[in-house]
Structure formats: C-alpha cells, structure tokens
Amino acid sequence: MSTAAAHDDHHHHAPTGLKRWLFSTNHKDIGTLYLWFSFAMFMTGGLLAMVIRTELLEPGMQFVDPEFFNQMTTVHGLAMVFGAVMPGFVGLANWMIPLMIGAPDMALPRMNNWSFWILPFAFLILLSSVFMSAFGAGNPAAPNFGWTFYAPLSTEYGPASTDLFILSVHMMGISSIMGAINVIVTVFNLRAPGMTLMKMPLFVWTWLITAFLLIAVMPVLAGAVTMMLTDRHFGTSFFNAAGGGDPVLFQHVFWFFGHPEVYIMILPAFGIISAIIPTFARKPLFGYASMVYATASIALLSFVVWAHHMFTVGMPLAGTLFFMYMTMLISVPTGVKVFNWVATMWRGSMTFELPMKWAIAFVILFTCGGLSGLMLAITPVDFQYHDTYFVVAHFHYVLVSGAVFSMFAAAYYWLPKWSGVMPNKLLGELHFWSSLISVNLLFFPMHFVGLAGMPRRYADYALQFADYNFWISIGGFWFGLSQLLFLAVCVLCAMKKGEKAPARSWEGADGLEWEVPSPAPFHTYDTPPVVK
Amino acid sequence: MSEHNLQQRNQRTLRKLLIWAVAMFGFAFAMVPFYDVICDITGLNGKTSTTASTDGPSKVVEDRTVTVEFITQRGDGVGGDFTAATRRVEVHPGEITLVNFFASNPKSSDIITQSIPSVSPGEAARYLHKTQCFCFDQQSLAAGERKEMPMIFYLDPELPRHINTLTLSYTIFDVTDRVAATNN
C-alpha cells in the first residue's frame, strides 16, 4: 500500500475525466465523491420517505399496499443511516482531516479509493431489490423487516432479497472499517510537527473517536448478518428457537452494534459544531479539554447501554435498572457539550452567517431530541413509548435536525474552501428557513401522535391521528422539496458561480484549513506546516 | 522522519487495527455462548433445563400455593392442534404434578416436532424442575396422529417468595426438514 508521501511522486500526471474520479487517491477528490454520494442517497432515502408520507397523508389505504410500505420504511432507514449520514461524515473527514492536521493526504490513499468505490455497488445491490419491487417482480421483492432487521422477520420470514441485503451490509461494513482505519492511521502518523493531540481541532478528535467506535462495532454487525445468512441457508440456529437458538439474542447482537452506531452518527456532528460556533462567536471554544473527555466518555458509555432499545423483551429488574441508569448517565457528557457551546456563544461577538444559523438550530433541536431520549430511557415510561411515533420523533430530531443539520452547517462553512466561491446567500437563507420550519412541522407532531399511541411502521392509523398526520405529511413534502435548494447551492458552487472566497473565508475562522488558498489546491502541505 | 519509516509505521498501525476488526468479528460470535451463560444464571430468556432432573424435591411446602399457567403456541408449519389438558394448576412448591399436552398432525405425512419451553418471569426458570418432558426430545407424529405428551414437574421449595404465578409457555415447531437436512 502506498503512503501519502510516495503518492506525491505522481504529481504531474493527474488523470482527467472519468479516470480522475475512478482511480483517485486524492483525499479531496475522494471526499467530494463521498459527499455527492451521500447527497444522492439522502435524496433517494428522502424519496422513499415521501412514499411513506403520501400513504400516511390520510387514514386508510390509498397508494401502496402494506407490503410495499414496509419495504419503504426499511430501505428508507438503511439508505439514510448507511448511505447518507455515515458516508457524508466520511466525506467531510476525507476533505478536512488532512487539511486540519497539516497532512499532505490520507495515510492510505489506495485503500481510501477502494473504501469509497465499494459503496455505490453496495447500494446498487440493495436498491436493485426496490426497483424490482416497484416494477412488480416478486412479492415482496425488497427487504421488508425494518432497518433493524430483527430475527425471525429477517431469517425465517425474510424475502429472497434478504441475501442481497446481507451482501450489501457486508460491503458497507468493509467500506466503513477501511475508512475508519484510514482516519486513525492518518491522525496518529501524519500530524504536522507541533500538532499535539490536545491541539487538534475537535472535528479531528471526534472523528478519531468515531473511527475507533466503527472498528469496534461494524465487525459485530458483520457477525450478525453472517449469523443470519447461515441461519437462512446453512442450517444453523443462532436465532431459531426450533433449533435451540434465541431470537432475542439477535436483538442483543444487533444493538451492541446499534447503539455505538448512534454515536458514530452524531460525534462528528459535535466536532463540526465545535468548529463553527467559535468562528462566528469570535471566541475560542469554551472548555476544549472537557469536550475531548466528554466525547471519549460518550463513546465508552455507548457500549453499556444497548439494551435500552429492548426494555420490553422481558429483562430482570436489575438489568433494566442498570441500562436505564447508564443511559441517563450519557446525558451528563452530552450536557457538558451543550453547555460548552452555549458558553462559547456567551458574550461573543456573534454574527449569524449561514453556517452559524445551522449550528444554532442544531444545538436547540438536537437538545430537544436529547431530552425525548432521556424520557425514553426511563424504563416504565418506555413501555408506553416503545415502538410508537414518539420514538420516531426522537431519533429524527437527533438524526435529521442533529446529524443532517450539522452536515448542512459543515457544507456551508467549508464550501468556500472546497469550491473557491461563497455559497449563494439568498438560496442558502431560503434553504435554512424553509428546512427549519418544515422539519419541525414534520417531526414535532410525531411526539403527540406517539404519546397517544400511534405505532410506528404501520401503513394505516386510527382516525383520531388523521389531522396530525396530514400536517406531518405536509411538513415532509415541504422539507423534501427544500433540499432541492441545497442542491442548487452546491451546483452553483461547483460551477464556481458566486462571490470569490478568500483563503480565510470567514472573519473569525481559525485553523490550518484556512491557511491554504480557496479553493484548496489539489495538493496541500507537501511540506508540513509548523504548528506553534 | 524518512519516507520509508513513515510507510512502516503506517503499515504497523494498519495491521493492529485490522487485527482488532477481525477480533471484534469473532466477538460477535463469542456473544452467543456468553449469552447462553448469562441466560442460565439470570433466567433472562426463560429457558428451562433441557434435561430431566434426577433428584426429587427435598420437601413439600404445604403452606404455600403457587399458580402455574400453561400456554401453547404453534410455530411455523405446524398445522395441527397443540394444547394443554389444563390451563392452570395450583401447586405447593415441591409437589410433583403431571400435566398432559396434546399435539395432532392433520397432514398426510409424518412429521417430527420439537417443543421449546419458556418461563415467565424468567427469574423462575431455574426453580422449575421437570422429571419428564416431551420437550426433552423430538417427538414424531405419524400422519393423522393425535398424541398425548406428558410433562411431570415440581417447583423448587426455594422458589422466591414474591413469585406467586408463573407461566410456562411451549411453542411447537415442525423440524422435519431440519432433521432430514442433518441426517443427509
């Protein structure tokens, strides 16, 4: 495997056209590929969500049959988690980590190329079953068991395409593990002289910890789908009660992966927000060291809370209490972060450019999602909330107005560095306000219908939920369409249409990435900068 | 640092991380026996012992009565009835009790079945001893056969005081194909 330094020898024959992207070992190009791929998956997953919201616009069955509806909820979740959020953060890591620590490239550029190019094929395999389903091949043609693919729904009762799903999850896992290894090797071995660990920007810190989480749990997910595969075809009984296995075991294995996965999707967001708020508050980040320790403790705690997803399976009292207290404990380091962001803004010379707007929206809405999470952590209460729209509201608040908003913030913040032009202000403002209002119209009422008992993953609902669901659907369509504005902003930047961006694109911006020109040249930091 | 050194360091870090990833893949499988051990200790999944208990109860606690309920479920592919002769019995801990279960096979071919027990609350699973149970072995049902399947049990006299009712659930599965697959 070639190192970044060896790679520099090839400076002068940079391939052009399609080959530039197919064979790229450049962290900026690969980052761009990741980001566009993530956006494409975001729109694809969004389209599936539109089908869900169309069916739920009115009570009764109107547009799709329940079987197809189940496929929509399943593939929507998978596309968003594994296709939009995770690759989006990997794209940001690729672009920004080498720039932030003064490295010429990622440490393992060829592996970097491979880890990206596996992804489109993984999703081609997964989505092919949806196309087959939409055009009437087989019933059901696509996975229909929810993104959590609980056994026995995905083993004994899974459709034939479950095997496609298993293969694609394996590929996504390999891609993420390689991406994570690359981040760790880069951060450990390629930091510029003087860039000590405790001088690293928080985005690098949060990604380093995320990468460790990925290496720890993606193989467990691979193990879970492997067990599913052997249960389905090779006569094992890991999850099959008839053969002496236990379906509940599946939930333990899955959530041992699944809970750290939740933090994999939010820790890099914390890093982004910790970069943006100091810039526009024109103050250094409050409590840098405590942010690092809080991130690390969230990561550690994430391994001992998994069973809070399964309080209702029947657990000894001591077990539920343990998982309940551990879960509530996570709100302490998370609270440290939120207070640090607020303290950073306190008496700062704040201005409200686009990245800052998204970052503040993140802080407020993510905290809403965190609070409903705290409610869900309380075992007796969870018995009522379990598998209702309250849960759906909770995780969409932390994932959409949390993780996704942070990626919008990151895009507006670093687009000048990526493209060399400032993102279009008018379109950006429209995108922000439109998304902010619609996301709340979309997800806030879900709390109410959830508390009133509307179960998730159903294609129909009782009449009493009709009004709320109508408005939720309107919010959904509105939020979905708003993202076309973001597409327009990105396309304008890619076409270099807009105000030219200076190297330090934002007045208060601090960090090595702002020392290089905008757009960042193809090769940066061939000779490492010296960090004072 | 020379370029060669850096390459070596990168390779070293890469190798360590790969080993870790492979180990975590193994850990997923290690969770299976680990889960079984935890279940044995805590009764987490309500499984009762799969072998007959040989030593009888030490005593009968006459002054205590516990309700034992029986529920039966049919797993995938079992077409016939599966019922218990009685829905509930009142027993003293230590008292040996026989309950008959019935299974029928309306199909025109013989089937092999396996019944899986589960006790709720799981905590009580350890205190339910069976001296004989149809669930210990696979039961074959000839075409059209209706079979009486006895189960003899007693509750441990040490059953914790707060457990007044326990539910024993049996799910019957058709394992004909599975058995055929292993025999080939």
Interface residues (C-beta under 8 A of the other chain):
Chain A: M1 T3 A5 A6 A107 L108 E156 I177 A180 I181 I184 V185 F188 N189 L190 I215 A216 V217 M218 P219 V220 L221 A222 G223 A224 T226 M227 G235 F238 A241 A242 G243 G244 D246 V248 L249 H252 V253 F256 G314 M315 P316 G319
Chain B: E3 L6 Q7 R9 N10 Q11 T13 L14 L17 L18 W20 A21 V22 A23 M24 F25 G26 F27 A28 F29 M31 V32 Y35 C39 T42 G43 L44 N45 G46 K47 G75 D76 Q114 I116 S120 P121 G122 E123 T171 F173 D174 V175 R178 A181 T182
